[in-house]
C-alpha cells in the first residue's frame, strides 16, 4: 500500500506548513516481504543555499528510524521527547521508518536499551555496504532487510499489531483498559512494550493521542477543545492544554492558528 503523502498525514512533524516551505518529503512503500517490519521509506531534500538554516522539530513515532545522509548512517531509537533537526545548505536524507516493534528482530535484544539513543548502522548491520544516492540506497536497504527477515513469525509481530490497533483507535486512552481488552495483565503488557517497542504503553498511547490533537488542531474547523480532551482521555481541557503545551511548545489553540496561517503566527 502506498504511504499517505505528508500533506495528508503530518503526524510527528511539528508545524508542517512552515517546514514544508523549506524541505520536501517523499514517501515510498517497502517491498511486500519487508513490509512485515517497515512502514515506509522517506526521502527529505532541501536547498537552503542563500537562506537561513532551519530547525525542524519532530515528535517521532514510537518506532526506530534508520537515517542515511551524505556520509552518515544512524539508527535512531524510539524517542521520548521532541527532537530538533537542523537543515542548512543543500542536502538530502533517506529514512527507513520501521513499524512499531518492527526493529526488534533485527536488533536482537530488548528495544528499551536503545530508547533515545543513536547508533552507527554498522552496530546492527555489520559488514553491509550501502550506496551513496537515495534511489540505489533505498533498493539496497530493502534487499538487505529482506535477506535478514526472520523465517517464522516473531513474537514482536504480535506487539506490532497491538500498537497499530492503538494508533488507529482514538478511544484507547488507558493502559489498564488496553490490557483488559487484549486479555493480558498490565505488567506483562509493560514488559512486552519494553522488550519489543522500547517505550512504555502509557507513553505510546499518549503519543498517538497527541498526534490526534495536533492533526485536528491544524486541519479544518477549530475543534471543541473540551470535547476533544474528553475523547482523547484527558481529564479536562486544561489537562489537554498543559500536556500539549509541554510537548509541542505552544497551546493547542495557538498551534491551530499557526497552522492555518502557514506557520507564521507568533509564538
Buried (B, 14 or more C-beta within 10 A) or exposed (E): EEBEEBEEBBBBBBBBBBBBEBBBBEBBBBEEEBBBBBBBBBBBBBBBEEEEEBEBBBBBBBBBBBBBEEEEBBBBBBBBEBBEBEBEEEBBBBBBBBBBBBBBBBBEEBBBEBBEEEBEBEEBBEEBEBEEEBEEBBEBBBEBBBEBEBEEEBBBBBBBEBBBEBBEEBEBBEBEEBBEEBEBEEEEBBBBBBBBBBBBBEBBBBBBBBBBBBBBBBEEEEBEBEEBBBBBBBEEBEEBBEBBBEBBBBBBBBBBBBBBEEBEBEE
